[in-house]
Amino acid sequence: METYDLATAWCWEYDADFVHQIDAECGKRGIGSYLIHPHNLFETLNRMESGDLCFKVFFDRASDQEESFDQLVDGMLDSGVKMINHADQLPLAIDKARMQRELVSQGIQVPKTIVLPAWDKRPELGSARLDKMVRPFVIKPASGGCGDGVVADARTVEDVQQARQQFPDDKYLVQEKVEPVRINNRRAWFRVFFAFGEVLPCWWDDQTKIADVLSPFDMDKKIYSNIIKIMRKAARISKLELFSTEIALTSEGKLVVVDPVNDQVDLRKKSSHFDGIPDEVVDRIVVNLADWVKKRVRFTPGRRKVSLCVKT
């Protein structure tokens, strides 16, 4: 039987640089790394089922995009493999409505929100529920990510009804539109990463999608410290190892969590993509991931490192 410390599943073409950087970082530490791509998925499943192949840690970057990877996730769960962002924790973590309630219970500010049932369960919607919502407002699916299904400038019941039909089996949030204050001519909107115990804050302009590293010297130290505290609370609630959160600073000096948890974070580097994440942030995430894996596997020096997919 072949045993590897880390299996990373991926399918998005723009993840290639990220997963191969993980693979290389594992190699520096002697960590056995195995990459699972559509090219070798079924071979991997067959070897796992025959008992010829097993893993100690699993990092899933694929099943949310391709259903063919669901069987792989099930196999990892059945095998008791440690998971980065364990599949059993994800239903709570990615449900924006539930996470907002949990954050509020911890004293964290969120936008005024109305939660609507899934279209499939209750297509009718009375206008009275939206009467007190200031126009324009934001509509978003409760379990969405990467901006999918989000309507940023909605105004009418018809806008809501049309949006709800895009993902008819998901709840929807109708949310007040948060306008951030400006700091040094920047919109005070932040995308903050939690990466295996470390908080990595970034400026992230919600309009241009441009990100830069956020330094504690860029703002009042108390505000920066509170961003870190919010992220640590979100990590304790979600029980995830790697995720991002969107936070805005209002003109009243309040930090508002606009988007609680994104677990499949886009980690394209800014050096290759204008709207990517600062390279040093991605580099820290990769290093932290490899260190996390090394601490959690029974490490055997000299284990062979193999990657069974073609780099694209």
N, C-alpha and C positions, 0 to 999 in steps of 0.2 A: 504494500500500500504506500502511495505517495502522500505525504502530508505537507501542506503549505501554511505558513503563518497567516497570510492575508490573501483573500480573493476579492478583486474589484471588478464589478460588473458595470459595463458601460456600452452605450450605443450611439450617443449623440456625437456627430463628427467633431464638434467644437470642444468636446471633452478630451480629445486625444492628447493634447499637450499636458493637461492636468493629470490624467491617469498615468501617463508615461513619466511624468516628474515624480509621482508617488512611487512608481516602480523603481526609478533610479535611486530615490532617497532610501527606499527599503534595501536596495543593494548595498549602499554604503554601510548599512548596519548589519548586514548578513541576514536580513529578514527574508524568508521565502515568500516571494510575491508571484501571484498568478492572475493574469488579466483575462476576463471573460467577456467576449464580444459576440455578436450574432454569428461570426465566422466559426467559433468553436463552442457555442452554447450547447448544442445537442451532444457533442462529443463529451463535454464536461458532465452533463446530466447522466449520460450512460455510464461513465466511469464512477460517478458518485453512487449510482444505484447498484453497481456491481461490487462496490466496496473497494475499488482500486484507487480512489482519490478522496481525500478529505481536507478540510480547512479548519483553522482555529478562529479566524475573524473574517467577517464578511462586510463589504462596503458596497451598497447597492446604489448605482447611478443610472439604472436602466428600466426597472419594472414600471416606473410611472409613465414611461414613453412607449414601451413595447410589452404587450401582454405575454409574449412568448417567454419573458423572464419570470413570470409569476410562479411557474413550476420550480425554478431555481430558488426563489425566496422560500417557498414551502419546504423544499428539501433542506435548506439551511436551518429553518425553524425546527424541523423534525430531528435534525442532527444536533441541536443544542449549541450551534455555533454562536460565538459572541458576535454581536452586530453593532456597527456604527450607525446610530439612529435605529434602534431596535424596532422591528415591524409592529410589535405589540403596543409601542408608545405613540406611533404615528397618528392613529385616529383622533386622539385628543390634541396632539400638537398642531396638526394641520387644520383643525376645525377652528376657524377664526372666531366664530361666535362663542364657543366654549372657552377658548384661550382668553378672549376679552373679559369674560366673567371672572376667570381665575386671576387675571392681572388686576382687575378692579378690587377684588377681595384682598389683594396685597397692597392696596393704596396707590396703584399706578393709574395715571390718567389715560383714557381712551376717548375717541370721538363719540359724540352722541350717535347711537346706532339703533335701528329697527331691524330685527331679525325676521325674515319671511320664510314660510315653509317652502319646500320644494314644489315646483310647478306640478309635477306628477301627483303629488298628494293633495294640493289645493290650488288649482289654477285661478280661482276667483280672488280678487283683491279689491277691497273697498278703498275709496280715495281718502277716507277719514284718517287712516293710519299715517298718511303722509302729510296731513294738513299742517302739522307743526314743524316739519322739516324745512330748514332754510334752503332756498334755491340759489345756485345749483347744488346738487348733492352727488355723492359717489355711490355707485352700485357695484357690488363685487360678490362672486360666489364664495360660500363659506369655506370651501376646501380648495380653492383655486391657488395658482401660483404663477409667477413670471408675467403677471399682468393679464393672464388669459381671462376673458369675460368681464373685465373691468370697464365700466363706463364712468369717465371722470367728470362729466359735466351734464348730468341728467337733471331734468326739471319736471317731468310729468309722470303720471301713473302709466301712460303708454310706454314711456321709456323703460320703466321698471318691468312691465309685463313682457316687453320684447327681450330684455336682458335675461329674465328668468327662464326663457325658453332655450337659451343657448346651452345651458347645462340643467335640463329639466329634473334631474334626480338629486340636485344639490340645493341646500338652503341658500338664501341670499341675504346679504347685508345691505341695507340702505343707510348710508353713513354721511354725517355732516362733512363738508369739505374743509379741510384744515389748511389755513394759509400761514406759512412760516414767516417769522421775522427774518430780516437780513442782517448778517454779521460780516463786516468787511466786504460788502457788496456781494455776498453769497446768500443764497436761500439756505436757511438753517434747517435743512432736511438731511437726515443721516441714515445711511445703511450701515448697521453695526453687525459684525460677525462674532459669533461665539464658536471658538474652535478648540475643543478638548481642554477646557478650563481657562483659556485666554480670551479676553475681549479685545476685538480689533475694530475700532470705530473708523468710519469713513464719512467724509462729506459725500452726499449723493443727491445731485440736483434731480428732483422728480420730473422736471420738464425736459431737460436736455439729456438726462441719464448719464451724465459725466460724474465720475467718482475720483476722489483724491483722499489721501490719508488725512485723518483728523488728528491734530496734535493737541495735547492738553494746554498748549500755549495759544491756541486759536480762540479761546473763549474763557469765560469765568471758570475758575477751577471747580467751583461747587457744581456748576451745570455739567461739566465733564465727568465729575465723580458720580453724579446722579445717573448719567447714561450708563456707566459701568454697573451701578447697583441694579438698574432696571434689567440689564442683560443677565445678571447673575440670578435675579428672581425668575426671569423667563426660563433660564436653564433648569432651575430647580423644579419648576412647574412642568415643563415639557419633558424633562429627563432625556434630552437629546444631547449628543456630543458635538454636532456641527449644524448650525443654522444661522440665518440672518433675520434681523428685525429692522423695520423702518420706524424712525422716531423723528418727530418734528418739534421744533421749539417755537412757541407762539409769542406774539407781542406782549402777552401778559407774563411771560417768563415761565410758562408751563411746558414741560416735556410731555408730549402726547404720543403714545404708541399707535401709529397709523396702521401698521401691518405686523401682527404679533410674531409669527414664525413662518419662515420659508425654509423647508428642509432640503430641497433640491436646489441649492444655490448655484447661480451662474458664476463660474470661476474662470472665465476667459480673462487673460491678462490684458492690461491696458496697453502694453507695448505692442500688442498685435491687433487690438480692437479698440477703437476710439471710446466705446462705451463699456470697456472692460473694467475689471477690478485692479487697483494698483498692484504692480508686480510683487512688492514687498509683503503685501497682505496675503496674496496667494502662496508665496514662498513660506510664510509663517504657518499657514494652514497645513501645508504639506509636511513641514518639519514636525509640527505638533501631532499630526496623524501618525507618522512613523514612530515617534516616541511613545505615543499612546499604545500602539500595537505591540511594540517591543516590551512594554511593561506588563502587558496582559497575556503574553504567550510564554510558554515554557521554553525559553530561548536555548537553542543548541547551536554553538558556533560552527560555521562552515557549511550550513545547509545550503543546498544548491538553489539558486534563484532561476526561475523559468517563467517566461511570458509567452503564452500560446496564442497571441493574436498579432496580426500584422499592423504596424503603425501606419496611420493614414495621415 
